[in-house]
Amino acid sequence: MNDRKQIAELVSKHIATTIPELSDQEVPEDKDLREFAGFDSLGILESLVWLESEFGITIPDEELTVEKFSSVTKMVDYVIDHRG
């Protein structure tokens, strides 16, 4: 799957399951997810593990920063940039 829109839809759906307050609405792609209580350390960790599993990427420890994964757009960009 190389289509940015498809990747964004998958990531958005996952985020909606991670952040309860977004479960019944569309996740804005550029919204800083740190503004939601559900995007805590556990939510971030679950999302990173999910990204690795879903898209077959590995996120090196030195790149594990909240800033790199704080929005759907940033997650999608990371996946696109790091897929083999």
Z-matrix of the N, CA and C atoms (Angstrom, degrees):
N
C 1 1.445
C 2 1.526 1 108.84
N 3 1.315 2 117.04 1 113.04
C 4 1.456 3 121.32 2 -178.65
C 5 1.514 4 112.47 3 -111.73
N 6 1.295 5 117.16 4 -5.23
C 7 1.442 6 120.86 5 -175.45
C 8 1.522 7 111.27 6 -76.07
N 9 1.314 8 116.41 7 119.36
C 10 1.467 9 121.97 8 -177.65
C 11 1.534 10 111.46 9 -55.27
N 12 1.322 11 116.24 10 -42.02
C 13 1.457 12 120.16 11 -178.49
C 14 1.531 13 111.16 12 -62.14
N 15 1.325 14 117.33 13 -41.90
C 16 1.470 15 120.93 14 178.87
C 17 1.524 16 111.02 15 -64.67
N 18 1.321 17 116.31 16 -42.53
C 19 1.470 18 120.22 17 178.57
C 20 1.523 19 109.57 18 -62.79
N 21 1.326 20 117.03 19 -44.32
C 22 1.471 21 121.30 20 179.80
C 23 1.525 22 110.84 21 -61.87
N 24 1.322 23 117.61 22 -39.40
C 25 1.465 24 120.51 23 178.54
C 26 1.528 25 111.33 24 -64.13
N 27 1.333 26 116.73 25 -43.10
C 28 1.461 27 120.19 26 178.35
C 29 1.525 28 111.34 27 -63.54
N 30 1.322 29 116.38 28 -45.22
C 31 1.464 30 120.37 29 -179.76
C 32 1.529 31 109.82 30 -63.78
N 33 1.326 32 117.17 31 -43.24
C 34 1.464 33 120.79 32 179.66
C 35 1.524 34 111.48 33 -61.20
N 36 1.321 35 116.33 34 -42.37
C 37 1.468 36 119.84 35 178.69
C 38 1.521 37 110.74 36 -63.05
N 39 1.321 38 116.35 37 -41.76
C 40 1.461 39 119.55 38 178.51
C 41 1.530 40 110.54 39 -63.10
N 42 1.319 41 116.44 40 -46.72
C 43 1.468 42 120.45 41 -178.90
C 44 1.525 43 110.34 42 -60.45
N 45 1.317 44 116.99 43 -38.11
C 46 1.464 45 120.44 44 178.99
C 47 1.524 46 111.85 45 -62.95
N 48 1.325 47 117.32 46 -28.67
C 49 1.465 48 120.01 47 177.07
C 50 1.534 49 111.14 48 -81.43
N 51 1.317 50 116.99 49 -22.41
C 52 1.461 51 122.00 50 -178.96
C 53 1.530 52 111.98 51 -84.94
N 54 1.321 53 116.31 52 -33.79
C 55 1.458 54 121.55 53 -177.28
C 56 1.524 55 108.27 54 -110.55
N 57 1.326 56 116.78 55 100.84
C 58 1.469 57 120.86 56 -174.75
C 59 1.528 58 114.68 57 -52.75
N 60 1.325 59 117.43 58 -36.98
C 61 1.466 60 119.17 59 -177.65
C 62 1.527 61 112.91 60 -69.98
N 63 1.334 62 117.64 61 -9.47
C 64 1.467 63 121.59 62 177.38
C 65 1.526 64 112.18 63 -105.44
N 66 1.305 65 117.53 64 1.67
C 67 1.458 66 120.88 65 -172.67
C 68 1.526 67 114.12 66 -61.51
N 69 1.325 68 117.71 67 -26.24
C 70 1.459 69 119.25 68 -177.57
C 71 1.526 70 112.84 69 -111.41
N 72 1.329 71 116.41 70 20.42
C 73 1.457 72 119.61 71 179.11
C 74 1.518 73 111.06 72 -145.39
N 75 1.313 74 115.76 73 165.06
C 76 1.458 75 120.91 74 178.61
C 77 1.522 76 109.22 75 -74.71
N 78 1.313 77 116.37 76 138.09
C 79 1.461 78 121.27 77 -179.77
C 80 1.530 79 108.42 78 -84.14
N 81 1.334 80 118.04 79 118.89
C 82 1.465 81 120.10 80 177.65
C 83 1.528 82 109.77 81 -65.01
N 84 1.331 83 117.04 82 127.26
C 85 1.463 84 120.39 83 -173.28
C 86 1.524 85 114.18 84 -63.24
N 87 1.321 86 118.08 85 -32.77
C 88 1.462 87 120.33 86 -177.12
C 89 1.524 88 113.49 87 -97.71
N 90 1.315 89 117.28 88 1.11
C 91 1.463 90 121.37 89 -179.30
C 92 1.529 91 110.05 90 -69.16
N 93 1.328 92 116.40 91 134.00
C 94 1.461 93 120.62 92 177.06
C 95 1.530 94 107.51 93 -72.30
N 96 1.307 95 116.06 94 111.94
C 97 1.458 96 121.72 95 -174.83
C 98 1.522 97 112.63 96 -68.44
N 99 1.322 98 117.11 97 -16.15
C 100 1.467 99 120.62 98 178.28
C 101 1.528 100 111.63 99 -66.95
N 102 1.325 101 116.69 100 -12.50
C 103 1.464 102 120.72 101 178.05
C 104 1.533 103 112.11 102 -76.61
N 105 1.329 104 116.74 103 -10.32
C 106 1.464 105 121.02 104 -179.16
C 107 1.525 106 109.90 105 -104.05
N 108 1.320 107 115.61 106 134.87
C 109 1.463 108 120.74 107 -178.29
C 110 1.528 109 111.61 108 -60.38
N 111 1.317 110 117.80 109 -32.31
C 112 1.463 111 121.24 110 -178.37
C 113 1.515 112 114.24 111 -70.12
N 114 1.332 113 116.86 112 -14.33
C 115 1.464 114 120.52 113 178.74
C 116 1.524 115 108.18 114 -95.65
N 117 1.341 116 113.87 115 60.34
C 118 1.456 117 121.45 116 179.36
C 119 1.526 118 108.65 117 -92.26
N 120 1.310 119 116.90 118 -169.45
C 121 1.465 120 119.54 119 -176.36
C 122 1.533 121 111.92 120 -59.70
N 123 1.322 122 117.24 121 -37.75
C 124 1.466 123 119.84 122 178.47
C 125 1.528 124 110.61 123 -69.18
N 126 1.314 125 117.26 124 -42.40
C 127 1.466 126 120.98 125 178.33
C 128 1.512 127 112.31 126 -62.31
N 129 1.328 128 116.05 127 -39.68
C 130 1.467 129 120.56 128 178.09
C 131 1.526 130 109.59 129 -65.41
N 132 1.321 131 117.06 130 -47.32
C 133 1.461 132 121.18 131 179.91
C 134 1.523 133 111.35 132 -59.85
N 135 1.321 134 116.92 133 -45.83
C 136 1.461 135 120.42 134 178.21
C 137 1.534 136 111.05 135 -59.58
N 138 1.314 137 116.47 136 -40.49
C 139 1.461 138 120.65 137 -179.53
C 140 1.524 139 111.96 138 -66.59
N 141 1.327 140 116.65 139 -40.16
C 142 1.467 141 119.75 140 179.59
C 143 1.526 142 111.28 141 -67.55
N 144 1.327 143 116.56 142 -42.24
C 145 1.471 144 120.43 143 176.86
C 146 1.524 145 109.57 144 -62.26
N 147 1.324 146 116.85 145 -41.93
C 148 1.459 147 121.65 146 178.93
C 149 1.524 148 110.78 147 -62.79
N 150 1.337 149 117.81 148 -44.38
C 151 1.466 150 120.91 149 178.42
C 152 1.523 151 111.28 150 -57.80
N 153 1.324 152 115.71 151 -45.73
C 154 1.466 153 119.51 152 -179.99
C 155 1.524 154 110.94 153 -61.48
N 156 1.303 155 116.25 154 -45.99
C 157 1.463 156 121.24 155 -177.88
C 158 1.525 157 112.05 156 -68.91
N 159 1.301 158 117.16 157 -47.12
C 160 1.462 159 122.19 158 -174.90
C 161 1.527 160 112.59 159 -67.19
N 162 1.333 161 116.48 160 -37.83
C 163 1.460 162 119.69 161 -172.69
C 164 1.523 163 114.07 162 -112.21
N 165 1.335 164 116.98 163 4.25
C 166 1.462 165 120.42 164 175.86
C 167 1.514 166 113.47 165 64.55
N 168 1.323 167 116.36 166 37.81
C 169 1.465 168 120.36 167 177.80
C 170 1.522 169 108.82 168 -113.86
N 171 1.316 170 115.40 169 164.08
C 172 1.455 171 121.54 170 173.57
C 173 1.519 172 107.28 171 -122.10
N 174 1.313 173 115.91 172 129.80
C 175 1.461 174 120.71 173 178.77
C 176 1.522 175 107.53 174 -102.12
N 177 1.337 176 117.15 175 109.65
C 178 1.465 177 119.79 176 -179.40
C 179 1.525 178 111.55 177 -63.90
N 180 1.322 179 115.73 178 150.20
C 181 1.464 180 121.35 179 -178.07
C 182 1.528 181 112.55 180 -51.64
N 183 1.336 182 117.21 181 -40.24
C 184 1.465 183 119.84 182 -176.46
C 185 1.541 184 112.65 183 -68.36
N 186 1.317 185 116.99 184 -13.53
C 187 1.468 186 120.67 185 177.97
C 188 1.527 187 112.61 186 -101.47
N 189 1.314 188 116.94 187 3.00
C 190 1.462 189 121.33 188 -179.30
C 191 1.524 190 110.67 189 -81.20
N 192 1.317 191 115.61 190 74.79
C 193 1.457 192 121.21 191 176.28
C 194 1.524 193 108.64 192 -123.60
N 195 1.296 194 115.78 193 143.41
C 196 1.461 195 120.91 194 -179.21
C 197 1.529 196 110.16 195 -60.28
N 198 1.323 197 117.39 196 -36.44
C 199 1.462 198 121.22 197 -177.77
C 200 1.534 199 111.73 198 -58.61
N 201 1.334 200 117.61 199 -35.30
C 202 1.465 201 121.18 200 -178.80
C 203 1.521 202 112.65 201 -73.36
N 204 1.328 203 117.68 202 -17.41
C 205 1.462 204 121.48 203 -173.74
C 206 1.530 205 111.97 204 -131.61
N 207 1.316 206 117.20 205 28.94
C 208 1.464 207 120.68 206 -172.89
C 209 1.529 208 114.99 207 -85.61
N 210 1.323 209 117.16 208 -1.73
C 211 1.466 210 120.04 209 176.77
C 212 1.528 211 109.14 210 -147.30
N 213 1.300 212 115.41 211 163.70
C 214 1.468 213 119.98 212 176.73
C 215 1.522 214 109.08 213 -60.62
N 216 1.314 215 117.57 214 -42.87
C 217 1.465 216 121.39 215 179.77
C 218 1.520 217 111.51 216 -57.56
N 219 1.331 218 116.96 217 -44.73
C 220 1.467 219 120.21 218 -179.36
C 221 1.528 220 110.96 219 -66.17
N 222 1.320 221 117.26 220 -37.97
C 223 1.463 222 120.29 221 177.98
C 224 1.523 223 110.66 222 -65.59
N 225 1.317 224 116.80 223 -43.99
C 226 1.468 225 121.16 224 179.46
C 227 1.525 226 109.89 225 -62.92
N 228 1.326 227 117.08 226 -45.71
C 229 1.471 228 120.69 227 178.27
C 230 1.522 229 110.78 228 -58.22
N 231 1.333 230 116.13 229 -42.90
C 232 1.463 231 119.79 230 -179.66
C 233 1.529 232 110.42 231 -62.63
N 234 1.322 233 117.47 232 -45.86
C 235 1.455 234 121.17 233 179.81
C 236 1.523 235 110.28 234 -59.99
N 237 1.321 236 117.53 235 -47.31
C 238 1.462 237 121.11 236 -178.26
C 239 1.528 238 110.66 237 -62.52
N 240 1.325 239 116.92 238 -40.98
C 241 1.467 240 121.24 239 -178.19
C 242 1.526 241 113.72 240 -72.00
N 243 1.334 242 117.93 241 -21.95
C 244 1.470 243 120.71 242 -172.35
C 245 1.526 244 115.27 243 -116.75
N 246 1.296 245 116.87 244 8.61
C 247 1.479 246 119.15 245 176.22
C 248 1.517 247 108.82 246 -83.95
N 249 1.306 248 115.13 247 141.45
C 250 1.463 249 120.15 248 -177.31
C 251 1.434 250 113.36 249 -84.24
